């Protein structure tokens, strides 16, 4: 039969975090980071992997042209990512705009993973392709030259001639359109019967 101590050691939980620090990995003191994380009883910590320099890093909207170093950390003590981020920022003297702590299952982490797979997918967004490499070769002369303007005018003249043909002699005909006073066959819009004059 197991003792309470055995149950307690088997039931230990671990908590995973992703710590992202803006800047080159050589500028980050990994030993100081690990020492600061001892407050949360670090079980393991990765060496840190660096991303290439990005124009706009996803978790750092106020920074431009920065490299991000990501550490995968597992602790035995739970803490909210916001509290851990503020603590690490204070202890390591890193500005709060340069450090982010996230849990691996957060929606922002999932979004970033989806964006990475979308870059290599065949269904990647064409809006981000500045050169628009899938289009056919277009000659500017076909759209912005005297020949293009003349061909456009010819097409417009053809359309005008076929649409607005007027038959001769019928454009001045007014018979039957409006009754005049001499016309006895047409009735008055206001009918005056016997005794209503």
Residue pairs with C-beta under 8 A, 6 or more apart in sequence:
12 76
13 76
13 78
14 43
14 74
14 75
14 76
15 74
15 75
15 76
15 77
15 78
15 79
16 72
16 73
16 74
16 103
16 104
17 72
17 73
17 74
17 75
17 81
17 84
17 101
17 102
17 103
17 104
18 70
18 71
18 72
18 73
18 101
18 102
18 103
18 104
18 109
19 33
19 70
19 71
19 73
19 84
19 88
19 99
19 100
19 101
20 59
20 60
20 68
20 69
20 70
20 71
20 99
20 100
20 101
20 102
21 28
21 68
21 69
21 71
21 94
21 98
21 99
22 57
22 60
22 63
22 66
22 67
22 68
22 97
22 98
22 99
23 66
23 67
23 68
23 69
23 98
24 50
24 67
24 69
25 48
25 50
25 67
25 69
28 48
28 69
29 92
30 47
30 48
30 71
32 91
32 92
33 45
33 71
33 88
33 92
34 42
34 45
36 87
36 88
36 91
36 92
37 45
37 73
37 75
37 88
39 77
39 87
40 75
40 76
40 77
40 79
40 84
41 75
41 76
41 77
42 73
42 74
42 75
42 76
43 74
43 75
43 76
44 73
44 74
45 71
45 72
45 73
45 74
46 71
46 72
46 73
48 69
48 70
48 71
49 69
49 70
50 67
50 68
50 69
50 70
51 57
51 67
51 68
51 69
51 70
52 67
53 65
53 66
53 67
54 65
54 66
54 67
54 68
55 64
55 65
56 63
56 64
57 63
57 66
57 68
58 108
58 112
58 115
59 68
59 100
59 102
59 108
60 66
60 68
60 97
60 98
60 100
62 97
63 97
63 98
81 101
81 102
81 103
82 101
84 101
85 96
85 99
85 100
85 101
86 96
88 94
88 99
88 101
89 95
89 96
89 99
92 99
102 108
102 109
103 109
118 124
118 125
126 132
126 134
141 147
141 148
142 148
179 185
179 186
